[in-house]
Amino acid sequence: MTAELVRGQNHPLPDTRLELRVSAGHPVVAGATLGDERGRVAGAEWIAHPGAPVRPGIEVAVEAAAEHRVAVDLAALPDAVHRLSLFLALPQDGSGPARFGTAAAPFVTVADPAGTAVATYTITGLDRESAVVALELYRRQGAWKVRAVGQGYEGGLADLLADQGAPAAADLAAAVLSAAAPAAPVPPPLVPETAPADPSSATAAISYAHPGRRPAAPAAGPGAVPPPPEPPSGPPTAPPAESRPAPVAGDAGGWSMDERLYNQVWGMFEDLARSVAAYRSARDFADHRLDRAIDQVLADPSTRVGGAGDAARAAARATHEELMGRAQEVLDRDLAQLTAESEVVEPALPAAYARWDNPVWHAYRTPEELPMAVRLGDLHVPERSALRIPFLVRLPLERGLWVDSGPGRTSAAGLLDEAELRRLALDSAVAHTARLLAAHPAGALTVHVLDPAGGGAAAFAPLVETGVLAALPARGAAGVTDVLAQLTERVDLLQMAVRGDASEDLPPGFDPARQLLVVHDFPHGFDDRAVTRLRYLADEGPSVGVHLLMVADRADAAAYGPVLDPLWRSLLRLTPVPDDHLADPWVGHAWTYEPPTVPPGSAVLWQVLGQVGEARRRSSG
């Protein structure tokens, strides 16, 4: 059965040899990019286009046309390739429409070697775009899938290639479109009737004999026509769920297990986002189709009442139920696979990626190297709230963190009083601080705390008593001023050293560690100058290793008006209670974020901080 994909939906591929058919109704340039595990294009040699139509595992046409047949052999792709993206671009020679929104929607078919359609996708919703990624074939856990993408680019092919990380994207896009332009007619060469058809001809049969792939048999001689491949014994079918390979922890690209697990978690996040987006899109499509069918019945006087109208409405509802059922079936299949993968991956995560209840913390030792990322909580969607994806943030931090102690939009926050919400926010900030300290090698992160009113003494006790802080939490306006002045001067010195390439000229005794400033009870104890310094640290600090962790309610600083808007925007907002506030612009929905919590009665946080404090004392002594 052919799968009719909607944007974001994926489908398993039954074979590694495929044909991608494009029907646009107007001339388009068809090409393909090869990407690594993150979808990044390493160079021009990873792009098949009219100027270079044959690459290992892929062959495209040499000119723009309304119909295309793209040959793909996934088994012949380089090992470093994890994704193949089919792109379409409009010619810039005036031979057709200038943007996709003024022409018929392109239609793409994925067919198996027998010619049977495996999946189809109509690329709708385009407007001013002149280039689009139609679909992508990607490798997950040793198996290949196809995903309907439909991502358009108003900036054309140059923006598309730049988005995938291709070097010199603008020049490469110009070369692709230039190569696809029709050349001046030339007399046809004299070719003997026994010679094979030119494989670069747009009308020739598609060849699967890609470079680097060993031929089935040696050629009989120069100019000989190779025998046709034997026909398949029968059309391949998608493997049943029971025969799919069992998930394996670390089954992703990377030089180390740390990197492979990070990439695997990222892949799980991406698959869940797109599966849910496809499900929601499919449901919206089913609802829209039902509404349109009912409107048509009501608009026709002959079917508005009576048996014919009842039959038409019943048929429309039956179709609606079928579409909804199919959408649910696909979602359940994807979620079952991701759940199985999560059950394997979660216990295998290193401490930096693991929950506080993971046994890996019992054997914690201060790392010798900084990990790729640190876990700051979990993410889930309402369609399967029990399936949690680790929320990993790359290290070193590229932006500061803000634990919002104000009332959020969720019922969970609304049920808590102000004091309890602020307590949870501070406890969450201490847990984040402990994780950051535990992820750094001994002495590689120095932590400062601002607690002007002293209201966080109980929450900060684990940090104070284990000796992981640079000094006791700063109190009062004077303490705030001293710490901010010290860190501001540090940023200035490091920026000057970087610009002058004079790192060796830093003052004697200069602390080379990264710095983390934890701010509680903002803006209490802050005057205008202190606020200005805080904004400066948030903007300029991360580039030279000075990071910010704020625990604040934005409403408390409302007196500053829009002056602080850039500060809030520069920070990654987290909450102390579950909240669906982390936006996903790719699929257009919000993830529900759940903060990390230490199991009740557990001493794991104290034990980990004790190890960090002991390692800190050894490194400084």
C-alpha positions as CSV (number, residue, x, y, z in Angstrom):
1,M,0.0,0.0,0.0
2,T,1.4,3.4,-1.0
3,A,1.9,5.8,1.9
4,E,0.5,9.3,1.2
5,L,2.8,11.5,3.3
6,V,2.1,14.9,4.8
7,R,4.8,17.3,5.8
8,G,7.0,15.9,8.6
9,Q,5.7,12.3,8.3
10,N,8.2,9.5,7.8
11,H,7.9,6.0,6.3
12,P,10.2,3.0,6.3
13,L,11.9,2.1,3.0
14,P,11.7,-1.5,1.8
15,D,14.9,-1.4,-0.3
16,T,18.1,0.5,-0.7
17,R,17.7,0.9,-4.5
18,L,15.0,3.5,-5.2
19,E,13.7,5.9,-7.9
20,L,12.6,9.4,-6.9
21,R,10.1,10.7,-9.4
22,V,9.2,14.4,-9.6
23,S,6.2,15.8,-11.5
24,A,6.0,19.6,-11.4
25,G,4.0,20.6,-14.4
26,H,6.7,23.2,-15.2
27,P,10.5,23.2,-15.5
28,V,12.4,22.6,-12.2
29,V,16.0,21.8,-11.5
30,A,16.3,18.6,-9.4
31,G,19.3,17.8,-7.3
32,A,20.3,16.1,-4.1
33,T,22.6,16.9,-1.2
34,L,24.3,14.4,1.0
35,G,24.5,15.2,4.7
36,D,26.3,13.8,7.8
37,E,24.5,12.7,11.0
38,R,23.5,16.4,11.6
39,G,22.4,17.0,8.0
40,R,25.5,19.1,7.2
41,V,26.9,19.1,3.7
42,A,30.7,18.7,3.8
43,G,31.5,20.2,0.4
44,A,30.6,20.6,-3.2
45,E,31.4,16.9,-3.8
46,W,28.4,16.0,-1.6
47,I,25.9,17.6,-4.0
48,A,24.5,16.0,-7.1
49,H,23.2,18.6,-9.6
50,P,23.1,19.2,-13.4
51,G,26.8,20.2,-13.4
52,A,27.8,17.0,-11.6
53,P,24.9,14.6,-12.1
54,V,26.5,11.5,-10.8
55,R,27.8,11.0,-7.3
56,P,28.3,7.8,-5.3
57,G,24.8,6.4,-4.8
58,I,22.9,9.1,-6.6
59,E,22.2,10.2,-10.2
60,V,20.2,13.2,-11.3
61,A,19.2,14.8,-14.6
62,V,21.5,17.3,-16.4
63,E,18.9,20.0,-17.2
64,A,15.7,21.5,-15.9
65,A,12.5,19.6,-16.8
66,A,8.9,19.2,-15.7
67,E,9.4,15.5,-15.0
68,H,12.5,13.9,-13.3
69,R,13.6,10.5,-12.4
70,V,16.4,10.4,-9.8
71,A,18.2,7.1,-9.2
72,V,19.3,6.3,-5.7
73,D,21.3,3.4,-4.3
74,L,21.6,3.9,-0.5
75,A,24.0,1.0,-0.2
76,A,26.5,2.9,-2.4
77,L,26.5,6.1,-0.4
78,P,29.7,6.9,1.6
79,D,29.7,5.6,5.2
80,A,29.8,9.2,6.5
81,V,26.5,10.0,4.8
82,H,23.4,9.7,7.0
83,R,20.9,11.8,4.9
84,L,20.1,12.4,1.3
85,S,17.9,15.5,0.6
86,L,16.1,15.9,-2.7
87,F,15.8,19.6,-3.6
88,L,13.9,21.4,-6.4
89,A,14.8,24.8,-7.6
90,L,13.1,27.1,-10.2
91,P,15.3,28.1,-13.2
92,Q,16.3,31.7,-13.3
93,D,16.2,32.1,-17.1
94,G,12.6,33.2,-17.3
95,S,11.4,29.9,-18.8
96,G,8.9,29.3,-16.0
97,P,7.4,30.7,-12.8
98,A,9.6,32.7,-10.6
99,R,8.2,31.3,-7.4
100,F,6.4,28.0,-6.5
101,G,3.3,29.8,-5.2
102,T,2.2,30.7,-8.7
103,A,2.5,27.2,-10.1
104,A,1.1,23.8,-9.6
105,A,2.3,22.0,-6.4
106,P,5.2,19.6,-7.2
107,F,4.4,15.9,-6.7
108,V,7.1,13.4,-5.6
109,T,7.0,9.6,-5.7
110,V,9.4,7.2,-4.1
111,A,9.4,3.9,-6.0
112,D,11.1,0.5,-5.4
113,P,13.2,-1.4,-8.0
114,A,10.1,-3.0,-9.4
115,G,8.6,0.4,-10.0
116,T,6.0,0.2,-7.3
117,A,5.3,3.4,-5.5
118,V,6.3,3.2,-1.8
119,A,5.4,6.7,-0.8
120,T,4.1,9.9,-2.4
121,Y,4.1,13.5,-1.3
122,T,2.5,16.7,-2.7
123,I,4.4,19.8,-1.7
124,T,1.8,22.3,-0.7
125,G,1.9,25.5,1.2
126,L,4.6,27.2,-0.9
127,D,4.3,30.9,-1.8
128,R,7.3,33.1,-2.5
129,E,9.9,30.3,-2.4
130,S,12.0,29.5,-5.4
131,A,13.7,26.5,-3.9
132,V,12.5,23.7,-1.7
133,V,13.8,20.5,0.0
134,A,11.1,18.1,-1.1
135,L,12.0,15.1,1.0
136,E,14.9,13.4,2.7
137,L,16.1,9.8,3.0
138,Y,17.8,9.3,6.4
139,R,19.4,6.5,8.3
140,R,18.2,5.6,11.8
141,Q,19.4,2.5,13.7
142,G,20.8,0.9,10.5
143,A,17.5,1.3,8.6
144,W,16.6,3.9,6.0
145,K,13.4,6.0,6.1
146,V,11.9,8.7,3.9
147,R,10.5,11.9,5.4
148,A,8.3,14.5,3.7
149,V,10.0,17.9,4.3
150,G,8.6,20.6,2.1
151,Q,10.8,23.3,3.5
152,G,10.9,26.2,1.1
153,Y,13.4,29.1,0.8
154,E,12.4,32.5,-0.4
155,G,16.1,33.3,-0.8
156,G,16.3,30.5,-3.4
157,L,18.9,27.7,-3.8
158,A,21.6,29.7,-2.2
159,D,19.7,29.9,1.1
160,L,18.8,26.2,0.9
161,L,22.5,25.2,0.5
162,A,23.6,27.6,3.2
163,D,21.1,26.2,5.6
164,Q,22.6,22.8,5.1
165,G,26.1,24.1,5.8
166,A,27.4,23.9,2.2
167,P,30.6,26.1,1.8
168,A,30.4,29.0,-0.7
169,A,26.6,28.4,-1.0
170,A,25.9,31.4,-3.2
171,D,28.6,30.5,-5.8
172,L,27.6,26.9,-5.8
173,A,23.9,27.7,-6.3
174,A,24.8,30.0,-9.2
175,A,26.8,27.2,-10.8
176,V,24.0,24.7,-10.3
177,L,21.4,26.9,-12.0
178,S,23.8,27.8,-14.8
179,A,24.6,24.2,-15.5
180,A,20.8,23.4,-15.7
181,A,20.2,26.1,-18.4
182,P,19.7,24.7,-21.9
183,A,22.8,24.8,-24.0
184,A,22.8,26.0,-27.6
185,P,21.8,23.2,-30.0
186,V,24.6,21.2,-31.6
187,P,24.5,18.5,-34.3
188,P,24.1,15.1,-32.8
189,P,27.2,12.9,-32.9
190,L,27.4,9.9,-35.1
191,V,26.9,6.9,-32.8
192,P,26.9,3.3,-34.0
193,E,23.5,1.6,-33.5
194,T,25.2,-0.9,-31.3
195,A,26.5,1.7,-28.9
196,P,24.8,2.1,-25.5
197,A,22.7,5.2,-24.9
198,D,24.5,8.2,-23.3
199,P,23.9,7.8,-19.5
200,S,23.9,11.6,-19.2
201,S,21.0,12.0,-21.6
202,A,17.7,13.1,-19.9
203,T,15.8,10.5,-22.0
204,A,18.2,7.5,-21.3
205,A,17.3,4.7,-18.9
206,I,18.5,5.4,-15.4
207,S,21.6,3.6,-14.5
208,Y,22.3,2.2,-11.0
209,A,26.0,1.6,-11.8
210,H,27.3,4.4,-9.6
211,P,31.0,5.2,-9.2
212,G,32.7,3.1,-6.6
213,R,30.2,0.3,-6.8
214,R,31.6,-3.0,-8.0
215,P,29.9,-4.2,-11.3
216,A,28.1,-7.5,-11.3
217,A,30.3,-8.9,-14.1
218,P,33.2,-7.6,-16.2
219,A,32.4,-5.9,-19.4
220,A,32.6,-8.0,-22.5
221,G,34.7,-5.4,-24.3
222,P,34.8,-1.7,-25.2
223,G,31.4,-0.5,-26.4
224,A,29.6,-3.6,-25.3
225,V,26.1,-3.3,-23.8
226,P,25.9,-4.8,-20.3
227,P,23.1,-7.4,-19.8
228,P,20.0,-6.1,-18.0
229,P,19.7,-7.0,-14.4
230,E,17.6,-9.9,-13.5
231,P,14.0,-9.0,-12.6
232,P,13.2,-9.2,-8.9
233,S,11.4,-12.3,-7.7
234,G,8.6,-10.1,-6.3
235,P,7.9,-6.6,-5.0
236,P,9.7,-6.1,-1.7
237,T,7.5,-5.2,1.3
238,A,8.2,-3.1,4.3
239,P,9.5,-5.2,7.2
240,P,7.0,-5.9,10.0
241,A,7.5,-4.2,13.3
242,E,8.7,-7.5,14.9
243,S,11.6,-7.8,12.4
244,R,12.9,-4.3,12.8
245,P,16.4,-4.2,14.3
246,A,16.3,-3.8,18.1
247,P,17.4,-0.4,19.3
248,V,21.0,-0.1,20.4
249,A,22.5,2.5,22.7
250,G,25.1,4.6,20.9
251,D,23.8,3.7,17.4
252,A,24.6,7.0,15.8
253,G,27.6,8.7,14.2
254,G,30.5,10.1,16.3
255,W,34.1,9.6,17.3
256,S,33.3,8.7,20.9
257,M,30.4,7.0,22.8
258,D,29.7,10.5,24.4
259,E,29.2,12.0,20.9
260,R,27.3,9.0,19.6
261,L,24.8,9.1,22.5
262,Y,24.4,12.9,22.1
263,N,23.7,12.4,18.4
264,Q,21.3,9.6,19.2
265,V,19.3,11.7,21.7
266,W,19.2,14.5,19.1
267,G,17.8,12.0,16.5
268,M,15.1,10.9,19.0
269,F,14.1,14.5,19.6
270,E,14.0,15.2,15.9
271,D,12.0,12.0,15.1
272,L,9.5,12.7,17.9
273,A,9.0,16.3,16.8
274,R,8.4,15.4,13.2
275,S,6.2,12.4,13.9
276,V,3.9,14.5,16.1
277,A,3.9,17.3,13.6
278,A,2.9,14.8,10.8
279,Y,0.2,13.4,13.1
280,R,-1.3,16.8,13.8
281,S,-1.1,17.8,10.2
282,A,-2.9,14.6,9.2
283,R,-5.7,15.2,11.7
284,D,-6.1,18.8,10.5
285,F,-6.2,17.5,6.9
286,A,-8.9,14.9,7.9
287,D,-11.0,17.6,9.7
288,H,-10.7,20.0,6.8
289,R,-11.7,17.3,4.3
290,L,-14.7,16.4,6.4
291,D,-15.8,20.1,6.7
292,R,-15.4,20.6,3.0
293,A,-17.4,17.4,2.2
294,I,-20.3,18.5,4.5
295,D,-20.3,22.0,3.1
296,Q,-20.6,20.5,-0.4
297,V,-23.6,18.4,0.7
298,L,-25.3,21.4,2.2
299,A,-24.6,23.6,-0.8
300,D,-26.3,21.1,-3.2
301,P,-30.1,21.3,-2.9
302,S,-30.4,17.8,-4.3
303,T,-28.4,16.3,-1.4
304,R,-29.2,18.7,1.4
305,V,-32.0,16.6,2.7
306,G,-33.1,13.0,2.2
307,G,-31.4,9.7,1.7
308,A,-28.7,11.0,-0.7
309,G,-27.6,13.7,1.8
310,D,-27.5,11.2,4.6
311,A,-25.4,8.8,2.5
312,A,-23.0,11.5,1.5
313,R,-22.5,12.6,5.1
314,A,-22.0,9.1,6.3
315,A,-19.4,8.5,3.6
316,A,-17.6,11.7,4.5
317,R,-17.5,10.7,8.2
318,A,-16.3,7.2,7.3
319,T,-13.5,8.7,5.3
320,H,-12.7,11.0,8.2
321,E,-12.5,8.1,10.6
322,E,-10.3,6.1,8.2
323,L,-7.9,9.0,7.9
324,M,-7.8,9.6,11.6
325,G,-7.2,6.0,12.2
326,R,-4.4,5.8,9.7
327,A,-2.8,8.9,11.3
328,Q,-3.1,7.3,14.8
329,E,-1.7,4.0,13.5
330,V,1.4,5.7,12.1
331,L,1.9,7.8,15.2
332,D,1.6,4.7,17.5
333,R,4.1,2.9,15.3
334,D,6.7,5.7,15.6
335,L,6.1,6.2,19.3
336,A,6.5,2.5,20.0
337,Q,9.8,2.5,18.2
338,L,11.0,5.7,20.1
339,T,9.8,4.3,23.4
340,A,11.8,1.1,22.8
341,E,14.8,3.2,21.9
342,S,14.4,5.4,25.0
343,E,14.3,2.3,27.3
344,V,17.7,1.2,25.9
345,V,19.3,4.6,25.7
346,E,18.3,6.1,29.1
347,P,20.2,3.5,31.3
348,A,23.3,3.9,29.1
349,L,23.7,7.7,29.4
350,P,26.8,9.1,31.1
351,A,26.4,11.2,34.3
352,A,26.2,14.5,32.4
353,Y,23.3,13.2,30.3
354,A,21.5,11.2,33.0
355,R,18.7,11.8,35.4
356,W,19.5,12.2,39.1
357,D,17.9,8.8,39.8
358,N,20.3,7.0,37.3
359,P,22.6,4.6,39.1
360,V,25.5,6.1,37.1
361,W,25.7,8.8,39.7
362,H,26.6,6.3,42.4
363,A,30.0,5.8,40.7
364,Y,30.5,9.4,39.8
365,R,34.0,10.7,39.6
366,T,35.2,14.2,38.5
367,P,35.6,14.0,34.7
368,E,39.0,14.6,33.0
369,E,37.4,16.2,30.0
370,L,34.4,18.4,29.4
371,P,31.5,16.4,27.9
372,M,29.6,17.6,24.8
373,A,26.5,18.6,26.7
374,V,24.7,18.6,30.0
375,R,21.1,17.5,30.8
376,L,18.9,20.3,32.1
377,G,15.6,18.4,32.2
378,D,13.3,16.5,30.0
379,L,11.0,17.2,27.1
380,H,7.7,15.6,26.1
381,V,4.6,16.2,24.0
382,P,1.0,15.6,25.1
383,E,0.5,12.8,22.6
384,R,2.8,10.6,24.7
385,S,3.7,12.3,27.9
386,A,5.4,9.2,29.3
387,L,8.0,9.3,26.5
388,R,10.7,11.7,27.8
389,I,13.5,13.0,25.7
390,P,16.6,14.3,27.5
391,F,17.0,18.0,27.2
392,L,20.7,18.3,26.4
393,V,22.4,21.7,26.1
394,R,25.8,21.9,24.5
395,L,28.9,22.8,26.6
396,P,30.3,25.3,27.0
397,L,27.1,27.2,27.4
398,E,26.4,29.6,24.5
399,R,23.9,31.6,26.5
400,G,22.9,32.2,30.1
401,L,20.1,30.4,31.9
402,W,17.0,31.9,33.6
403,V,15.0,29.9,36.1
404,D,11.6,31.7,36.1
405,S,10.3,32.0,39.6
406,G,7.1,33.8,38.5
407,P,3.7,32.2,37.8
408,G,3.7,30.5,34.5
409,R,0.9,29.5,32.1
410,T,0.3,26.0,33.5
411,S,-2.1,24.8,36.1
412,A,0.8,23.4,38.1
413,A,2.3,26.8,38.7
414,G,-1.1,28.3,39.4
415,L,-1.7,25.8,42.2
416,L,1.4,27.0,44.1
417,D,1.7,30.0,46.2
418,E,4.4,32.6,45.5
419,A,6.7,31.5,48.3
420,E,6.5,27.8,47.3
421,L,7.1,28.7,43.6
422,R,10.2,30.8,44.5
423,R,11.5,27.9,46.7
424,L,11.2,25.4,43.8
425,A,12.9,27.8,41.4
426,L,15.9,28.2,43.7
427,D,16.1,24.5,44.3
428,S,16.0,23.9,40.6
429,A,18.8,26.5,40.1
430,V,20.9,24.8,42.7
431,A,20.4,21.4,40.9
432,H,21.4,23.0,37.6
433,T,24.5,24.5,39.2
434,A,25.4,21.1,40.7
435,R,25.1,19.5,37.2
436,L,27.3,22.1,35.6
437,L,30.0,21.7,38.3
438,A,29.8,17.9,38.0
439,A,30.2,18.1,34.2
440,H,33.5,20.1,34.4
441,P,36.9,18.8,35.3
442,A,38.3,19.7,38.7
443,G,38.8,23.4,39.0
444,A,37.5,24.1,35.5
445,L,34.4,26.0,36.7
446,T,34.3,28.7,39.4
447,V,30.9,29.5,40.9
448,H,29.9,32.9,42.4
449,V,26.5,33.4,44.1
450,L,24.6,36.7,44.7
451,D,22.0,36.4,47.4
452,P,21.5,40.1,48.4
453,A,18.8,39.6,51.1
454,G,20.1,36.2,52.3
455,G,16.8,34.5,51.5
456,G,18.4,31.6,49.7
457,A,20.7,30.4,52.6
458,A,18.9,27.1,53.0
459,A,18.8,26.3,49.3
460,F,22.5,27.2,48.8
461,A,23.6,25.1,51.8
462,P,24.8,22.1,49.6
463,L,27.0,24.5,47.6
464,V,28.3,26.3,50.7
465,E,29.0,23.3,52.9
466,T,30.7,21.1,50.3
467,G,33.1,23.9,49.5
468,V,32.4,24.2,45.7
469,L,31.9,28.0,45.8
470,A,34.7,30.5,45.2
471,A,33.4,32.4,48.3
472,L,30.3,32.6,50.5
473,P,27.2,34.0,48.8
474,A,27.5,37.8,48.4
475,R,25.1,39.8,50.6
476,G,23.7,43.3,50.3
477,A,24.2,46.0,47.6
478,A,28.0,46.2,48.4
479,G,28.4,42.4,47.8
480,V,26.5,42.7,44.5
481,T,28.7,45.6,43.4
482,D,32.0,43.8,44.3
483,V,31.2,40.6,42.4
484,L,29.8,42.3,39.3
485,A,32.8,44.6,39.2
486,Q,35.2,41.6,39.5
487,L,33.5,39.7,36.7
488,T,33.1,42.7,34.4
489,E,36.8,43.5,34.7
490,R,37.5,39.8,33.9
491,V,35.5,40.0,30.7
492,D,37.3,43.2,29.7
493,L,40.7,41.7,30.3
494,L,39.9,38.5,28.4
495,Q,38.4,40.4,25.4
496,M,41.5,42.5,25.2
497,A,43.8,39.5,25.4
498,V,41.9,37.7,22.7
499,R,41.9,40.7,20.4
500,G,45.6,41.3,21.0
501,D,46.5,37.6,21.0
502,A,48.2,38.2,24.3
503,S,46.7,35.5,26.6
504,E,50.1,35.0,28.2
505,D,50.1,38.7,29.5
506,L,47.2,38.2,31.9
507,P,47.9,39.1,35.5
508,P,49.7,36.6,37.7
509,G,47.3,34.4,39.6
510,F,44.5,34.9,37.0
511,D,41.9,32.2,37.4
512,P,41.8,30.3,34.1
513,A,38.5,28.5,34.9
514,R,35.2,29.3,33.4
515,Q,33.0,31.4,35.7
516,L,29.3,30.9,36.6
517,L,27.4,33.7,38.3
518,V,24.2,32.6,40.1
519,V,21.9,35.5,40.8
520,H,19.1,35.2,43.3
521,D,16.4,37.7,44.3
522,F,16.9,40.0,41.3
523,P,16.6,43.0,41.2
524,H,16.9,43.4,45.0
525,G,20.3,44.9,45.8
526,F,20.8,46.1,42.3
527,D,21.2,49.8,41.4
528,D,21.2,51.1,37.8
529,R,25.0,50.6,37.4
530,A,24.7,47.0,38.7
531,V,21.9,46.3,36.2
532,T,24.0,47.7,33.4
533,R,26.9,45.4,34.4
534,L,24.6,42.4,34.6
535,R,23.4,43.1,31.0
536,Y,27.0,43.4,29.9
537,L,27.9,40.0,31.4
538,A,24.9,38.4,29.8
539,D,25.8,39.7,26.4
540,E,29.6,39.6,26.4
541,G,30.4,37.0,29.0
542,P,29.7,33.6,27.3
543,S,32.3,34.3,24.5
544,V,35.1,34.5,27.1
545,G,33.8,31.9,29.6
546,V,31.7,33.9,32.0
547,H,28.1,32.5,32.3
548,L,25.0,33.7,34.0
549,L,22.3,31.7,35.9
550,M,19.4,33.9,36.9
551,V,16.6,33.0,39.4
552,A,14.0,35.8,39.0
553,D,10.4,36.7,38.4
554,R,10.3,39.1,35.4
555,A,7.5,41.0,37.0
556,D,9.7,42.0,39.9
557,A,11.9,44.0,37.5
558,A,8.9,45.7,35.7
559,A,10.0,49.1,37.0
560,Y,12.8,49.0,34.5
561,G,10.4,48.7,31.6
562,P,11.8,47.7,28.2
563,V,15.4,48.3,29.3
564,L,15.7,44.7,30.5
565,D,13.9,43.1,27.5
566,P,17.3,42.3,25.8
567,L,18.4,40.6,29.0
568,W,15.5,38.3,29.2
569,R,15.7,37.5,25.5
570,S,19.4,36.6,25.8
571,L,18.7,33.9,28.4
572,L,17.3,30.4,28.0
573,R,14.1,30.4,30.1
574,L,13.5,27.3,32.3
575,T,10.8,26.7,34.8
576,P,10.7,24.9,38.2
577,V,7.4,23.2,37.2
578,P,6.4,21.5,34.0
579,D,5.5,24.1,31.3
580,D,4.9,23.9,27.6
581,H,7.0,26.9,26.8
582,L,10.0,25.7,24.7
583,A,9.1,26.6,21.1
584,D,10.1,24.3,18.2
585,P,10.1,26.6,15.1
586,W,10.7,23.7,12.7
587,V,7.4,21.9,13.3
588,G,5.6,24.8,14.9
589,H,4.6,23.4,18.3
590,A,5.8,23.8,21.9
591,W,7.6,21.2,24.0
592,T,6.6,20.6,27.6
593,Y,9.7,21.1,29.7
594,E,10.1,19.3,32.9
595,P,12.9,20.4,35.3
596,P,15.4,17.9,36.8
597,T,14.4,16.8,40.3
598,V,16.4,14.9,42.9
599,P,14.4,11.9,44.2
600,P,12.8,12.6,47.6
601,G,15.1,11.5,50.4
602,S,18.1,11.0,48.1
603,A,21.5,12.4,49.1
604,V,22.9,12.1,45.5
605,L,23.2,15.8,45.1
606,W,25.2,16.2,48.3
607,Q,27.4,13.2,47.4
608,V,28.2,14.6,43.9
609,L,29.0,18.0,45.3
610,G,31.2,16.5,47.9
611,Q,33.2,14.8,45.2
612,V,33.4,18.1,43.3
613,G,34.5,20.0,46.4
614,E,37.2,17.4,47.2
615,A,38.5,17.5,43.6
616,R,38.5,21.3,43.7
617,R,40.6,21.3,46.9
618,R,43.1,18.8,45.5
619,S,43.5,20.8,42.2
620,S,44.1,24.1,44.1
621,G,46.4,22.5,46.6
